[in-house]
Amino acid sequence: MRDSISIIVPVYNVEKYLEKCIDSILNQSYQNLEIILIDDGSTDNSGSICDEYKKKDKRVQVIHQKNQGQSSARNAGLNIAKGSYIGFVDSDDWIEQNMYEKLYKNICLYNADIATCSYVLEYEDNNIKTTEIEEQLLELFEKKNQKMLLKNFLNRELYFSGPCDKLYRMSIFENIRFPENQFYEDNYIALELMLKAEKIAVGNGKYYHYRQHINSTTKSYSDKKYHDAISAEMHNIKIVERFYPELVKFAHAPLYLRYFQFLDLLIFDSYSNIKAIQLIRSNIQNNIKNIILLENLNIKEKIALTMMAVNLVLYKMVRSLQKKSRGY
């Protein structure tokens, strides 16, 4: 019998997309699966859809809980999962039929604790923003070259924080859970999981389909989202300081890009939150020298952040032209 893989799917008000998601998991070429659907207090038919799949396939488990957020749902799944390996799929996304077959193969072949794949961004107009490339293993990171992997992560090159494009050895999650009642929870534990792994196999086969929504977490501003995002980045900076202090300067790039992300959202929200704009802009201005000198920010990012620091009106004009040219 091949090793069991537990797939955890947080579910909340996604009746429009849920069947495609679950079908793509049930139809995996790797069949020894435990599929844990966590209905996180859905008010539409999502909970009933989960129950119907449980009746159809004995591999499906369903937990109904009051709405507590994605982190709580994932943790609920982790707490009951029996598989030797853990995967995560968001309930509005879907996966290729051979995704877990490929990831499991790489874990076994390289004795890895984490295997990753690449993904396709799926927009509402079905405009796919990525191009197909031949599948290959891009990198095998071992404990002895962990510093290189960490720098890679901070440089946003091959390894990213999201859990859905990965297969984890179950033991990696011992004493680690997603922080609850918090946005950007993936980013909060990404480094902890990464540094715990003895080996990580990074592949570029495009097996995961991320559905892109206009109203997703990253497309709108709230004070809580902003503070949670910054908290996650500061948490990661502290981890880097503890294990690899020589890389701390690189750890600030994701923080500066969070400032950019949220200030950009606010600027195009009719300047509705002046206090927040002033706060974030002040953070950029106070760090502008570091931003300009930082090696792992590209020239476009540096120019955008500098414009934000110097002239918001000019930034918005240039950014509006850019968005128009791209059809946004």
HUHU-V996584 format. One line per field, one symbol per residue. phi: phi as a letter, one per 20 degrees, with the letter a starting at -180 (. if undefined). burial: + if it has 9 or more other C-alpha atoms within 8 Angstrom, else -. Layout:
BEGIN
phi = ???
burial = ???
END
This chain:
BEGIN
phi = .fgededdcfcblcgfdfffffgfefeffeeeddddedfemfddegfffgfffffecffedcddcffcoffffffffffdfdffcccccffddbcffdgfffffgffffdleeccccdbdedegemeeeddfcffaeeadedgfdffffffgffeldddcffefeccdfgffefmccffelbflfgffdgfgfffeffbceddcfedddefedfdfgedbdbgfgfffffgfffgfgfffgfecgfdgfffeggffffgfgffffffedllfcfffgfffffffffdfffffeffedffffffffffffebfffgffffffffffene
burial = ---++++++++++++-++++++-++--+----++++++++++--+++-+++-++-----+++-++--++-+++++++---+-+++++++++++++++++++-++-++--+-++++++++++++----+--------+--+++---+--+++++++---+----+++++++-++--+-++--++++++++++-+---++++++++++++++++--------+---++-+++-++++++-+++--+--++-+++++++++++-++-+++---+-----+--+++++---+--+--+--+---++-++++++--+--++------+-----
END
